[in-house]
Amino acid sequence: MSVVWAPGAIAWLWTIWTIWAVKAGKRWARPAATVMFVLGMSVGLTGLLTKLTKDTSGATGLPPMLGWVGMAPCLAGGLTVALLWRRPNL
C-alpha cells in the first residue's frame, strides 16, 4: 500500500498546485492536469484488472468491488480534465 500511498500523496499536492496554476492562467496547467489524470487512471485500472490469487489461508486478495471503488476518482478526474480543456485558451 505504501507503494501507492506515497506517490498518491505527492499527486494530491501536485493537484493543489495545478489548481492554483489554472486559476492563474499558466500555460502548463492543462497538460499537467492531463498527465496526472492518465497516471491516476493507470493506477486505478491496475487495481481493477489485477487478479490476485488465493493466499495460504484460502482468502482472496483484494475484492473486485475495491477495484471499482478505486475507479470512482478517475470518473471525477476525467470530467474535470474534459471541462478544463473546454475552457477558452489561457
C-alpha positions as a Markdown table, in Angstrom:
| # | Residue | x | y | z |
|---|---|---|---|---|
| 1 | Met | 0.0 | 0.0 | 0.0 |
| 2 | Ser | 2.9 | 2.4 | 0.7 |
| 3 | Val | 3.9 | 2.0 | -3.0 |
| 4 | Val | 0.6 | 3.6 | -4.0 |
| 5 | Trp | 0.2 | 5.9 | -1.0 |
| 6 | Ala | 3.5 | 7.9 | -1.3 |
| 7 | Pro | 3.1 | 8.8 | -5.0 |
| 8 | Gly | -0.6 | 9.4 | -4.3 |
| 9 | Ala | 0.2 | 12.0 | -1.6 |
| 10 | Ile | 2.6 | 13.7 | -3.9 |
| 11 | Ala | 0.0 | 13.7 | -6.7 |
| 12 | Trp | -2.5 | 15.4 | -4.4 |
| 13 | Leu | 0.0 | 18.1 | -3.6 |
| 14 | Trp | 0.7 | 18.5 | -7.3 |
| 15 | Thr | -3.0 | 18.7 | -7.9 |
| 16 | Ile | -3.4 | 21.6 | -5.5 |
| 17 | Trp | -0.6 | 23.4 | -7.2 |
| 18 | Thr | -2.2 | 22.7 | -10.6 |
| 19 | Ile | -5.5 | 24.2 | -9.4 |
| 20 | Trp | -3.6 | 27.3 | -8.5 |
| 21 | Ala | -1.9 | 27.3 | -11.9 |
| 22 | Val | -5.3 | 27.0 | -13.7 |
| 23 | Lys | -6.7 | 30.0 | -11.8 |
| 24 | Ala | -3.5 | 32.0 | -12.5 |
| 25 | Gly | -3.7 | 31.2 | -16.2 |
| 26 | Lys | -0.5 | 29.2 | -16.5 |
| 27 | Arg | 0.0 | 27.6 | -19.9 |
| 28 | Trp | 1.4 | 24.3 | -18.4 |
| 29 | Ala | -1.6 | 23.7 | -16.2 |
| 30 | Arg | -3.8 | 21.8 | -18.8 |
| 31 | Pro | -1.1 | 19.4 | -19.9 |
| 32 | Ala | -0.1 | 18.8 | -16.3 |
| 33 | Ala | -3.6 | 18.0 | -15.3 |
| 34 | Thr | -4.0 | 15.6 | -18.2 |
| 35 | Val | -0.7 | 13.8 | -17.2 |
| 36 | Met | -1.9 | 13.5 | -13.6 |
| 37 | Phe | -5.2 | 12.1 | -14.9 |
| 38 | Val | -3.5 | 9.5 | -17.1 |
| 39 | Leu | -1.3 | 8.4 | -14.2 |
| 40 | Gly | -4.2 | 8.2 | -11.8 |
| 41 | Met | -6.3 | 6.2 | -14.4 |
| 42 | Ser | -3.4 | 3.8 | -14.9 |
| 43 | Val | -3.2 | 3.1 | -11.1 |
| 44 | Gly | -7.0 | 2.7 | -10.9 |
| 45 | Leu | -7.1 | 0.3 | -13.9 |
| 46 | Thr | -4.2 | -1.7 | -12.4 |
| 47 | Gly | -6.2 | -2.1 | -9.2 |
| 48 | Leu | -9.3 | -3.0 | -11.1 |
| 49 | Leu | -7.7 | -5.5 | -13.5 |
| 50 | Thr | -5.2 | -7.2 | -11.3 |
| 51 | Lys | -6.3 | -10.8 | -10.5 |
| 52 | Leu | -5.0 | -11.9 | -7.1 |
| 53 | Thr | -4.6 | -15.5 | -6.3 |
| 54 | Lys | -5.6 | -17.1 | -3.0 |
| 55 | Asp | -3.0 | -17.0 | -0.2 |
| 56 | Thr | -2.3 | -19.8 | 2.1 |
| 57 | Ser | -5.3 | -19.1 | 4.3 |
| 58 | Gly | -7.6 | -19.6 | 1.3 |
| 59 | Ala | -8.8 | -16.0 | 1.3 |
| 60 | Thr | -8.6 | -14.0 | -1.9 |
| 61 | Gly | -6.7 | -10.7 | -2.1 |
| 62 | Leu | -8.5 | -7.5 | -3.0 |
| 63 | Pro | -12.2 | -8.0 | -3.8 |
| 64 | Pro | -13.4 | -6.7 | -7.2 |
| 65 | Met | -15.6 | -4.1 | -5.5 |
| 66 | Leu | -12.4 | -2.4 | -4.1 |
| 67 | Gly | -11.1 | -2.1 | -7.7 |
| 68 | Trp | -14.3 | -0.4 | -8.8 |
| 69 | Val | -14.2 | 2.0 | -5.8 |
| 70 | Gly | -10.7 | 2.9 | -6.9 |
| 71 | Met | -12.0 | 3.9 | -10.3 |
| 72 | Ala | -14.5 | 6.5 | -8.8 |
| 73 | Pro | -11.9 | 9.3 | -8.5 |
| 74 | Cys | -11.0 | 8.6 | -12.1 |
| 75 | Leu | -14.5 | 9.4 | -13.3 |
| 76 | Ala | -14.4 | 12.8 | -11.5 |
| 77 | Gly | -10.9 | 13.4 | -12.8 |
| 78 | Gly | -11.9 | 12.6 | -16.4 |
| 79 | Leu | -14.8 | 15.0 | -16.2 |
| 80 | Thr | -12.6 | 17.7 | -14.7 |
| 81 | Val | -9.9 | 17.4 | -17.4 |
| 82 | Ala | -12.6 | 17.4 | -20.1 |
| 83 | Leu | -14.1 | 20.6 | -18.7 |
| 84 | Leu | -10.6 | 22.1 | -18.3 |
| 85 | Trp | -9.9 | 21.6 | -22.0 |
| 86 | Arg | -13.3 | 23.1 | -22.9 |
| 87 | Arg | -12.4 | 26.5 | -21.3 |
| 88 | Pro | -11.2 | 29.2 | -23.6 |
| 89 | Asn | -7.5 | 29.2 | -24.2 |
| 90 | Leu | -5.5 | 30.5 | -21.2 |
